[in-house]
Amino acid sequence: MAASNFLARTLLALAVSACAAAQDAGQPPAASSPSSSPSSSSSSSSSSGAHRSVHHIQVPDDDVPAQPAELTQAEAAIEKKNYAAAEPLLHKLVERDATNYEGWFDLGFVENALGNTDASIAAYRKSVAAKPDVFESNLNLGLQLAKTGQPDAEEFLRAAVHLKPTSQVLEGRYRAWLALGKTLEKSKPEEALAAYQSAASLRPKEAEPHFAAGMLFEGGNKFAEAEQEYKQAQALDPGSTDAAIVLANLYMRGRRFPEAEEYLRKLLAERSGQAPMPVTESAAVEIQLGRVLAAEGKNDDAIVAMAAGVKLAPGDENAQRDLAELYVTAGKNDLAESSYRGLVSARPNDAELHRSLGQALLRQKKFPQAQQEFLITVKLKPDFGEAYGDLAFTAGENKEYELAIRALDARAKVLPEVPITYFLRASACDHLKDFKTAAVNYHLFLNTAKGKYPDQEWQAKHRLIAIEPKK
């Protein structure tokens, strides 16, 4: 069979993250057109990750006497991304000839594109069993097994790195080493690092192996090594924001906030003088800068940066929460209220958000609205002890003393009493003219306050004089 008729199908190195994301989204892997020479293969050499789909195997003319009609028709359908049409043709072929490794390989590719992961793995296993020395079959099988968390992924990826790709040899081996490194990260981190080093040696101008190695070093708390890898990745790919952001994270972990701030500001300045950053990248840098500035206590600057990031990425809920918390820290409770209302609107069943909104209202002395939010909070989360304390205080301010006592009773079921809860209970009972219970709780408050609440202690002492029987 002519080599040009079978320059087909390799899910060439869908490095675990990129491939998994595409498959989880139900997207078929990208296929490339058959070509008569390796140089015309559409397998890209971009640094998109170790796990991109190609699908090329070049078979020597003397390997197979003739290409079956089903295979020819199936490959034509695959090139048109008509995977449903290709599938029965390939099944017919392998049912008739179970040793046809090309048919099994193409079937593995098709099943993967159709979202049938188990069937894809089974087909790739058959392809490897029929011809164990094919790089692409071992690689694709290893990637599929890695994607599904199966332990024998390592076996086939290790086999792949020692085999020769049928086309684009350097690219294929590079991505195989990246895929092996990714697979080994949790179980054998030292060997994973060695795999990334092998990938880097094959393509020394690629940032990806250094970035992956940096992540691995950071996960092992080897911060100096991680910093060097990230810096190398940044130098190799200065247009990417990923390395800058992880470097800033690393500096934050080491409480090196000025360095993190400097790095992010420099990135923003450099990119503003060039082609604008993609919106998602700009948002990520602004948000990260906001977090760094907040850690430095530069709240006003942090708000400016974080608000800019949220404007660019309005769907980033974590950033929205961080911005709302920044408003609270800066005493901008009206803006915090507005932010939390937006978050609550998007997540009406989130008890924490309702409590945060209630606290923003409370700080503005909007007691009726705050009470309503705390009531929603404890309805959504009946064991939320801290929220019962908020509710008790707000109900007292609203002169709903019976509600305050019920809230304190509910709190006491999940949290121990503290001085201020004794005082709130005493005050509520005092207003309801239950002087006996009030007196008991005033005494409990005074016995535990120990000078920490001077105003309330003064009030408690004077109320005891008024309500306790004269001896």
GIJO-V90035 format. One record per residue. N is the residue number from 1. RES is the residue in one small letter. OMEGA is omega in radians with two decimals (* if undefined). NEAR is the number of other C-alpha atoms within 10 Angstrom. Layout:
[[N/RES/OMEGA/NEAR] [N/RES/OMEGA/NEAR]]
This chain:
[[1/m/-3.10/15] [2/a/3.13/17] [3/a/-3.09/19] [4/s/3.13/16] [5/n/-3.11/17] [6/f/3.00/22] [7/l/-2.91/25] [8/a/2.84/27] [9/r/2.88/30] [10/t/2.99/30] [11/l/-2.95/29] [12/l/2.97/31] [13/a/2.99/31] [14/l/-3.01/29] [15/a/-2.77/26] [16/v/-3.05/22] [17/s/-3.04/16] [18/a/-3.13/17] [19/c/-3.09/24] [20/a/-3.12/20] [21/a/-3.13/13] [22/a/-3.11/16] [23/q/3.14/18] [24/d/3.14/12] [25/a/3.12/10] [26/g/-3.12/14] [27/q/3.09/15] [28/p/3.11/20] [29/p/3.13/23] [30/a/3.08/18] [31/a/3.11/23] [32/s/-3.08/23] [33/s/3.03/20] [34/p/3.09/24] [35/s/-3.07/18] [36/s/3.11/15] [37/s/-3.13/13] [38/p/-3.06/18] [39/s/-3.13/10] [40/s/3.09/12] [41/s/3.13/19] [42/s/3.05/16] [43/s/-3.07/24] [44/s/3.07/14] [45/s/3.12/15] [46/s/-3.08/9] [47/s/-3.08/13] [48/s/3.11/13] [49/g/-3.08/20] [50/a/-2.97/29] [51/h/3.03/24] [52/r/3.13/27] [53/s/2.83/25] [54/v/2.95/26] [55/h/-3.04/26] [56/h/2.88/28] [57/i/3.09/25] [58/q/-3.07/23] [59/v/3.10/20] [60/p/-3.08/14] [61/d/-3.06/14] [62/d/3.14/10] [63/d/-3.05/10] [64/v/-3.07/14] [65/p/-3.12/9] [66/a/3.14/10] [67/q/3.14/14] [68/p/-3.10/13] [69/a/-3.13/11] [70/e/-3.13/18] [71/l/3.11/23] [72/t/-3.13/17] [73/q/-3.14/14] [74/a/-3.13/25] [75/e/3.07/27] [76/a/3.11/17] [77/a/3.13/17] [78/i/-3.14/24] [79/e/3.09/17] [80/k/-3.10/14] [81/k/3.08/18] [82/n/-3.01/16] [83/y/3.14/22] [84/a/3.11/15] [85/a/-3.12/16] [86/a/-3.00/25] [87/e/-3.12/21] [88/p/3.10/13] [89/l/-3.13/20] [90/l/3.07/25] [91/h/3.13/17] [92/k/-3.13/13] [93/l/-3.04/21] [94/v/3.03/20] [95/e/3.12/11] [96/r/-3.08/10] [97/d/-3.07/12] [98/a/3.14/14] [99/t/-3.09/16] [100/n/-3.05/19] [101/y/3.10/23] [102/e/3.12/26] [103/g/3.11/30] [104/w/-3.13/28] [105/f/3.14/30] [106/d/3.11/29] [107/l/3.07/32] [108/g/3.12/33] [109/f/-3.09/33] [110/v/-3.13/30] [111/e/3.09/23] [112/n/3.13/24] [113/a/3.12/23] [114/l/3.12/20] [115/g/-3.13/17] [116/n/-2.99/15] [117/t/-3.11/20] [118/d/3.13/15] [119/a/3.11/17] [120/s/3.14/26] [121/i/-3.12/24] [122/a/-3.14/15] [123/a/3.12/27] [124/y/3.08/30] [125/r/3.13/23] [126/k/3.14/25] [127/s/3.12/27] [128/v/3.14/23] [129/a/-3.12/15] [130/a/3.14/16] [131/k/-2.98/15] [132/p/-2.99/17] [133/d/3.12/15] [134/v/-3.12/21] [135/f/-3.00/26] [136/e/-3.14/31] [137/s/3.12/35] [138/n/-3.12/29] [139/l/-3.10/35] [140/n/3.10/34] [141/l/3.12/30] [142/g/-3.14/30] [143/l/3.13/32] [144/q/3.12/24] [145/l/3.11/22] [146/a/-3.13/24] [147/k/-3.13/21] [148/t/3.04/13] [149/g/-3.11/11] [150/q/-2.97/12] [151/p/-3.09/12] [152/d/3.04/12] [153/a/-3.11/24] [154/e/-3.09/21] [155/e/-3.03/13] [156/f/3.06/23] [157/l/3.05/29] [158/r/3.09/19] [159/a/-3.08/17] [160/a/-3.07/27] [161/v/3.12/23] [162/h/3.08/13] [163/l/-3.10/20] [164/k/3.06/16] [165/p/-3.13/24] [166/t/3.07/19] [167/s/3.13/20] [168/q/-2.98/19] [169/v/-3.10/13] [170/l/3.13/15] [171/e/-3.12/20] [172/g/-3.13/27] [173/r/3.11/25] [174/y/-3.08/24] [175/r/3.06/28] [176/a/3.11/36] [177/w/3.08/29] [178/l/-3.13/31] [179/a/3.12/32] [180/l/3.11/33] [181/g/3.14/33] [182/k/-3.11/25] [183/t/-3.06/25] [184/l/-2.98/18] [185/e/-3.06/19] [186/k/-3.02/12] [187/s/-3.05/10] [188/k/-3.03/11] [189/p/3.14/19] [190/e/3.11/14] [191/e/3.07/14] [192/a/3.10/24] [193/l/3.11/24] [194/a/3.10/15] [195/a/3.11/26] [196/y/3.09/25] [197/q/3.09/19] [198/s/3.10/20] [199/a/-3.13/27] [200/a/-3.14/19] [201/s/3.12/13] [202/l/-3.13/16] [203/r/-3.00/17] [204/p/3.14/14] [205/k/3.13/14] [206/e/-3.13/20] [207/a/-2.96/23] [208/e/3.13/27] [209/p/3.14/32] [210/h/3.11/26] [211/f/3.14/24] [212/a/3.11/23] [213/a/3.10/27] [214/g/3.11/28] [215/m/-3.12/23] [216/l/3.08/24] [217/f/-3.13/21] [218/e/3.10/19] [219/g/3.10/14] [220/g/3.12/11] [221/n/3.04/12] [222/k/-2.92/13] [223/f/3.14/20] [224/a/3.12/12] [225/e/3.12/16] [226/a/-3.13/25] [227/e/-3.13/22] [228/q/3.13/17] [229/e/3.13/26] [230/y/3.13/28] [231/k/3.12/20] [232/q/3.09/21] [233/a/3.14/25] [234/q/3.14/21] [235/a/-3.12/14] [236/l/-3.12/16] [237/d/-3.05/17] [238/p/3.13/17] [239/g/-3.11/16] [240/s/3.10/16] [241/t/-3.03/21] [242/d/-3.09/18] [243/a/3.13/26] [244/a/-3.11/23] [245/i/-3.13/23] [246/v/3.04/20] [247/l/3.09/25] [248/a/3.07/27] [249/n/-3.13/19] [250/l/3.12/22] [251/y/3.10/20] [252/m/3.11/19] [253/r/3.10/11] [254/g/-3.13/11] [255/r/3.08/14] [256/r/-2.99/15] [257/f/3.13/22] [258/p/3.12/15] [259/e/3.11/15] [260/a/3.13/25] [261/e/-3.13/21] [262/e/-3.09/14] [263/y/-3.10/18] [264/l/3.11/22] [265/r/3.12/15] [266/k/3.13/13] [267/l/3.13/19] [268/l/-3.12/18] [269/a/-3.13/11] [270/e/-3.08/14] [271/r/3.12/16] [272/s/3.13/12] [273/g/3.14/8] [274/q/3.04/9] [275/a/-3.10/9] [276/p/3.06/12] [277/m/2.95/16] [278/p/-3.06/9] [279/v/-3.09/11] [280/t/3.13/11] [281/e/3.09/18] [282/s/3.13/21] [283/a/-3.11/24] [284/a/-3.13/21] [285/v/3.14/25] [286/e/-3.13/24] [287/i/3.13/30] [288/q/3.08/25] [289/l/3.09/30] [290/g/-3.14/30] [291/r/3.11/27] [292/v/-3.13/28] [293/l/3.09/23] [294/a/3.11/22] [295/a/3.09/15] [296/e/-3.10/16] [297/g/3.13/13] [298/k/-2.95/14] [299/n/-3.11/20] [300/d/3.09/16] [301/d/3.13/14] [302/a/3.14/26] [303/i/3.13/24] [304/v/-3.11/16] [305/a/-3.09/24] [306/m/3.12/29] [307/a/3.09/22] [308/a/3.12/18] [309/g/-3.13/27] [310/v/3.10/22] [311/k/3.13/13] [312/l/-3.11/18] [313/a/-3.07/19] [314/p/3.13/13] [315/g/-3.13/10] [316/d/-3.05/15] [317/e/3.14/13] [318/n/3.11/11] [319/a/3.10/22] [320/q/3.11/23] [321/r/3.12/18] [322/d/3.13/20] [323/l/3.11/28] [324/a/3.12/28] [325/e/3.07/20] [326/l/3.08/23] [327/y/3.12/23] [328/v/-3.12/19] [329/t/-3.11/15] [330/a/-3.14/16] [331/g/3.13/14] [332/k/-2.98/16] [333/n/3.09/22] [334/d/3.09/15] [335/l/3.06/16] [336/a/3.11/25] [337/e/-3.13/23] [338/s/-3.14/15] [339/s/-3.11/20] [340/y/3.09/24] [341/r/3.09/19] [342/g/3.13/15] [343/l/3.13/19] [344/v/3.11/19] [345/s/-3.14/12] [346/a/-3.11/11] [347/r/-3.04/12] [348/p/-3.12/14] [349/n/3.14/15] [350/d/-3.07/16] [351/a/-3.13/23] [352/e/3.14/17] [353/l/3.09/21] [354/h/3.10/28] [355/r/-3.14/27] [356/s/3.08/25] [357/l/3.11/27] [358/g/3.13/31] [359/q/3.08/26] [360/a/3.09/27] [361/l/3.14/21] [362/l/-3.13/22] [363/r/3.06/16] [364/q/-3.12/14] [365/k/3.03/13] [366/k/-2.94/16] [367/f/3.14/21] [368/p/3.13/15] [369/q/3.12/14] [370/a/3.14/26] [371/q/3.13/25] [372/q/3.13/16] [373/e/3.13/24] [374/f/3.07/27] [375/l/3.09/21] [376/i/-3.11/20] [377/t/-3.06/26] [378/v/3.03/22] [379/k/3.12/13] [380/l/-3.09/16] [381/k/-2.99/15] [382/p/3.13/16] [383/d/-3.09/16] [384/f/-3.02/19] [385/g/-3.11/20] [386/e/-3.14/14] [387/a/3.06/27] [388/y/3.07/26] [389/g/3.08/23] [390/d/-3.13/22] [391/l/-3.14/31] [392/a/3.14/30] [393/f/-3.08/27] [394/t/3.11/27] [395/a/3.07/24] [396/g/3.10/21] [397/e/3.11/18] [398/n/-3.14/15] [399/k/3.04/14] [400/e/-2.93/16] [401/y/3.10/23] [402/e/3.07/17] [403/l/3.12/18] [404/a/-3.13/27] [405/i/3.11/23] [406/r/3.12/15] [407/a/3.12/23] [408/l/3.09/24] [409/d/3.13/17] [410/a/3.11/19] [411/r/-3.08/24] [412/a/3.12/16] [413/k/-3.07/11] [414/v/-3.14/14] [415/l/3.08/15] [416/p/3.07/9] [417/e/3.04/15] [418/v/-3.07/13] [419/p/-3.03/18] [420/i/3.09/18] [421/t/3.02/22] [422/y/-3.11/21] [423/f/-3.14/23] [424/l/3.12/24] [425/r/3.14/27] [426/a/-3.11/27] [427/s/3.13/27] [428/a/3.12/26] [429/c/3.11/21] [430/d/3.14/21] [431/h/3.10/15] [432/l/3.12/14] [433/k/2.97/12] [434/d/-2.96/14] [435/f/-3.13/21] [436/k/3.13/15] [437/t/3.11/15] [438/a/-3.11/27] [439/a/3.13/23] [440/v/-3.08/15] [441/n/3.02/23] [442/y/3.13/26] [443/h/3.11/18] [444/l/3.11/19] [445/f/-3.10/25] [446/l/3.14/21] [447/n/-3.07/12] [448/t/-3.06/13] [449/a/3.06/18] [450/k/3.03/11] [451/g/-3.10/12] [452/k/-3.09/11] [453/y/-2.99/13] [454/p/-3.12/11] [455/d/-3.13/9] [456/q/3.10/19] [457/e/3.08/20] [458/w/-3.13/12] [459/q/-3.12/13] [460/a/-3.13/22] [461/k/-3.12/14] [462/h/3.07/11] [463/r/3.08/18] [464/l/3.10/17] [465/i/-3.06/11] [466/a/-2.97/12] [467/i/-3.12/15] [468/e/3.12/13] [469/p/3.09/9] [470/k/3.14/6] [471/k/*/3]]
